Amino acid sequence: MDATSRRYANALFQATPPGDLDAVLGDLESIGAALQDPTAQLAITDPEIPRSVRRKACAKLSDGLQPMVQRFVQVLLERRRERILLTVAPAFRALVLEARGEVEGVVETAKPLGPAAVEALATKAGAKIGKKVLLQVVEKPELIGGVRMRIGNTLFDSSVATAIDQLEQRLMAAPIP
């Protein structure tokens, strides 16, 4: 996500009433999902396609969405910034989560975790960083055991693979008598 997307997301966030944040976020995410289709993406962002065609594609894309999102799409069209529709949803999501005192994270584990274990990890991580943590679980068998958790720029690593690597480094650095 680039600085321009963040700037437009921030402007939309500031203009959106607090009660509408979830609906606007949902609409932006649905636009982002629709634009994963290469044909739809091309119809919206290709400057060689006539403006009238891009305008119709954007109107169809935003049909039935929140009025705030429809106006936002129109502003992007007027400013020839249609490409921002591809990246604005994650930027807006980050602002919504920050406003709620929440943060997203990823926990990598060698074996599947139950909901109680994920909740316990989220609670412990939240206590450390002072925010509510929403975790996504990713299985990585190469970790052997334990977990590796990334929240923002912070990495909590208690995996067996890392412990083995650290042990190897200490053994290699130890003097031989």
SULKAZI-V618666 format. One record per residue. N is the residue number from 1. RES is the residue in one small letter. SS is DSSP state (H for helix, E for strand, C for the rest). PSI is psi in radians with two decimals (none if undefined). OMEGA is omega in radians with two decimals (none if undefined). Layout:
# SULKAZI-V618666
n->N res->RES ss->SS psi->PSI omega->OMEGA
n->N res->RES ss->SS psi->PSI omega->OMEGA
This chain:
# SULKAZI-V618666
n->1 res->m ss->C psi->2.32 omega->-3.06
n->2 res->d ss->C psi->3.04 omega->-3.09
n->3 res->a ss->H psi->-0.63 omega->-3.14
n->4 res->t ss->H psi->-0.74 omega->3.10
n->5 res->s ss->H psi->-0.74 omega->3.12
n->6 res->r ss->H psi->-0.70 omega->-3.13
n->7 res->r ss->H psi->-0.79 omega->3.13
n->8 res->y ss->H psi->-0.67 omega->3.10
n->9 res->a ss->H psi->-0.73 omega->3.13
n->10 res->n ss->H psi->-0.73 omega->3.11
n->11 res->a ss->H psi->-0.76 omega->3.11
n->12 res->l ss->H psi->-0.72 omega->3.13
n->13 res->f ss->H psi->-0.79 omega->-3.13
n->14 res->q ss->H psi->-0.56 omega->-3.10
n->15 res->a ss->H psi->-0.25 omega->-3.07
n->16 res->t ss->C psi->2.24 omega->3.06
n->17 res->p ss->C psi->2.50 omega->-3.08
n->18 res->p ss->H psi->-0.60 omega->-3.13
n->19 res->g ss->H psi->-0.28 omega->-3.10
n->20 res->d ss->H psi->0.00 omega->-3.05
n->21 res->l ss->H psi->-0.78 omega->-3.12
n->22 res->d ss->H psi->-0.71 omega->-3.14
n->23 res->a ss->H psi->-0.74 omega->3.12
n->24 res->v ss->H psi->-0.74 omega->3.10
n->25 res->l ss->H psi->-0.77 omega->3.11
n->26 res->g ss->H psi->-0.72 omega->3.12
n->27 res->d ss->H psi->-0.74 omega->3.12
n->28 res->l ss->H psi->-0.68 omega->3.11
n->29 res->e ss->H psi->-0.61 omega->3.10
n->30 res->s ss->H psi->-0.62 omega->3.06
n->31 res->i ss->H psi->-0.80 omega->3.12
n->32 res->g ss->H psi->-0.70 omega->3.12
n->33 res->a ss->H psi->-0.73 omega->3.13
n->34 res->a ss->H psi->-0.58 omega->-3.11
n->35 res->l ss->C psi->0.06 omega->3.00
n->36 res->q ss->C psi->-0.39 omega->3.07
n->37 res->d ss->C psi->2.11 omega->-3.08
n->38 res->p ss->H psi->-0.60 omega->3.14
n->39 res->t ss->H psi->-0.79 omega->3.12
n->40 res->a ss->H psi->-0.72 omega->3.14
n->41 res->q ss->H psi->-0.75 omega->3.14
n->42 res->l ss->H psi->-0.72 omega->-3.12
n->43 res->a ss->H psi->-0.50 omega->-3.10
n->44 res->i ss->H psi->-0.68 omega->-2.93
n->45 res->t ss->H psi->-0.25 omega->-3.08
n->46 res->d ss->C psi->2.05 omega->-3.12
n->47 res->p ss->C psi->-0.26 omega->3.13
n->48 res->e ss->C psi->-0.28 omega->3.08
n->49 res->i ss->C psi->2.35 omega->-3.11
n->50 res->p ss->C psi->2.51 omega->-3.10
n->51 res->r ss->H psi->-0.66 omega->-3.13
n->52 res->s ss->H psi->-0.64 omega->3.12
n->53 res->v ss->H psi->-0.74 omega->3.12
n->54 res->r ss->H psi->-0.65 omega->3.13
n->55 res->r ss->H psi->-0.74 omega->3.11
n->56 res->k ss->H psi->-0.70 omega->3.12
n->57 res->a ss->H psi->-0.73 omega->3.11
n->58 res->c ss->H psi->-0.67 omega->3.11
n->59 res->a ss->H psi->-0.73 omega->3.12
n->60 res->k ss->H psi->-0.68 omega->3.14
n->61 res->l ss->H psi->-0.66 omega->-3.08
n->62 res->s ss->H psi->0.04 omega->3.14
n->63 res->d ss->C psi->2.25 omega->3.10
n->64 res->g ss->C psi->0.02 omega->3.14
n->65 res->l ss->C psi->3.05 omega->3.12
n->66 res->q ss->C psi->2.47 omega->3.11
n->67 res->p ss->H psi->-0.62 omega->3.13
n->68 res->m ss->H psi->-0.70 omega->3.14
n->69 res->v ss->H psi->-0.69 omega->3.10
n->70 res->q ss->H psi->-0.76 omega->3.11
n->71 res->r ss->H psi->-0.65 omega->3.12
n->72 res->f ss->H psi->-0.78 omega->3.12
n->73 res->v ss->H psi->-0.70 omega->3.13
n->74 res->q ss->H psi->-0.71 omega->3.10
n->75 res->v ss->H psi->-0.77 omega->3.12
n->76 res->l ss->H psi->-0.69 omega->3.10
n->77 res->l ss->H psi->-0.79 omega->-3.13
n->78 res->e ss->H psi->-0.61 omega->-3.10
n->79 res->r ss->C psi->0.11 omega->-3.14
n->80 res->r ss->C psi->0.78 omega->-3.14
n->81 res->r ss->C psi->0.62 omega->-3.09
n->82 res->e ss->H psi->-0.53 omega->-3.11
n->83 res->r ss->H psi->-0.44 omega->-3.14
n->84 res->i ss->H psi->-0.43 omega->3.11
n->85 res->l ss->H psi->-0.40 omega->-3.14
n->86 res->l ss->H psi->-0.49 omega->-2.99
n->87 res->t ss->C psi->0.03 omega->-3.05
n->88 res->v ss->H psi->-0.52 omega->-3.09
n->89 res->a ss->H psi->-0.84 omega->3.11
n->90 res->p ss->H psi->-0.64 omega->3.12
n->91 res->a ss->H psi->-0.74 omega->3.12
n->92 res->f ss->H psi->-0.70 omega->3.12
n->93 res->r ss->H psi->-0.75 omega->3.13
n->94 res->a ss->H psi->-0.68 omega->3.12
n->95 res->l ss->H psi->-0.72 omega->3.13
n->96 res->v ss->H psi->-0.80 omega->3.14
n->97 res->l ss->H psi->-0.73 omega->3.13
n->98 res->e ss->H psi->-0.70 omega->3.13
n->99 res->a ss->H psi->-0.53 omega->3.13
n->100 res->r ss->H psi->-0.12 omega->-3.08
n->101 res->g ss->C psi->0.54 omega->-3.14
n->102 res->e ss->E psi->2.78 omega->3.08
n->103 res->v ss->E psi->2.56 omega->3.12
n->104 res->e ss->E psi->2.62 omega->3.10
n->105 res->g ss->E psi->2.93 omega->3.13
n->106 res->v ss->E psi->2.28 omega->3.04
n->107 res->v ss->E psi->2.19 omega->3.11
n->108 res->e ss->E psi->2.37 omega->-3.08
n->109 res->t ss->E psi->2.64 omega->3.14
n->110 res->a ss->C psi->-0.57 omega->-3.10
n->111 res->k ss->C psi->2.77 omega->-3.13
n->112 res->p ss->C psi->2.49 omega->3.08
n->113 res->l ss->C psi->2.50 omega->3.06
n->114 res->g ss->C psi->2.87 omega->-3.14
n->115 res->p ss->H psi->-0.62 omega->-3.14
n->116 res->a ss->H psi->-0.70 omega->3.13
n->117 res->a ss->H psi->-0.70 omega->3.12
n->118 res->v ss->H psi->-0.74 omega->3.12
n->119 res->e ss->H psi->-0.70 omega->3.11
n->120 res->a ss->H psi->-0.75 omega->3.09
n->121 res->l ss->H psi->-0.75 omega->3.14
n->122 res->a ss->H psi->-0.68 omega->3.13
n->123 res->t ss->H psi->-0.78 omega->3.13
n->124 res->k ss->H psi->-0.76 omega->3.12
n->125 res->a ss->H psi->-0.71 omega->3.11
n->126 res->g ss->H psi->-0.66 omega->3.11
n->127 res->a ss->H psi->-0.60 omega->-3.14
n->128 res->k ss->H psi->-0.67 omega->-3.06
n->129 res->i ss->H psi->-0.14 omega->3.08
n->130 res->g ss->C psi->0.36 omega->3.10
n->131 res->k ss->C psi->2.82 omega->3.04
n->132 res->k ss->E psi->2.30 omega->-3.08
n->133 res->v ss->E psi->2.26 omega->3.06
n->134 res->l ss->E psi->2.00 omega->-3.02
n->135 res->l ss->E psi->2.45 omega->2.96
n->136 res->q ss->E psi->2.33 omega->-3.08
n->137 res->v ss->E psi->2.29 omega->3.09
n->138 res->v ss->E psi->2.23 omega->3.12
n->139 res->e ss->E psi->2.26 omega->3.10
n->140 res->k ss->C psi->1.64 omega->-3.10
n->141 res->p ss->H psi->-0.46 omega->-3.12
n->142 res->e ss->H psi->-0.17 omega->3.08
n->143 res->l ss->H psi->-0.26 omega->3.14
n->144 res->i ss->C psi->-0.87 omega->3.13
n->145 res->g ss->C psi->3.03 omega->-3.12
n->146 res->g ss->C psi->-2.89 omega->-3.13
n->147 res->v ss->E psi->2.75 omega->3.00
n->148 res->r ss->E psi->2.19 omega->-3.07
n->149 res->m ss->E psi->2.27 omega->3.10
n->150 res->r ss->E psi->2.16 omega->3.10
n->151 res->i ss->E psi->1.92 omega->-3.04
n->152 res->g ss->C psi->-2.15 omega->3.13
n->153 res->n ss->C psi->0.13 omega->-3.09
n->154 res->t ss->E psi->2.32 omega->3.13
n->155 res->l ss->E psi->2.19 omega->3.02
n->156 res->f ss->E psi->2.01 omega->-3.04
n->157 res->d ss->E psi->1.91 omega->3.06
n->158 res->s ss->C psi->0.67 omega->-3.13
n->159 res->s ss->C psi->2.67 omega->3.11
n->160 res->v ss->H psi->-0.66 omega->-3.14
n->161 res->a ss->H psi->-0.73 omega->3.12
n->162 res->t ss->H psi->-0.70 omega->3.11
n->163 res->a ss->H psi->-0.71 omega->3.11
n->164 res->i ss->H psi->-0.75 omega->3.12
n->165 res->d ss->H psi->-0.74 omega->3.13
n->166 res->q ss->H psi->-0.69 omega->3.10
n->167 res->l ss->H psi->-0.74 omega->3.12
n->168 res->e ss->H psi->-0.76 omega->3.13
n->169 res->q ss->H psi->-0.72 omega->3.12
n->170 res->r ss->H psi->-0.71 omega->3.13
n->171 res->l ss->H psi->-0.70 omega->-3.14
n->172 res->m ss->H psi->-0.53 omega->-3.12
n->173 res->a ss->H psi->-0.27 omega->-3.10
n->174 res->a ss->C psi->2.41 omega->3.11
n->175 res->p ss->C psi->2.55 omega->3.10
n->176 res->i ss->C psi->2.16 omega->-3.09
n->177 res->p ss->C psi->none omega->none
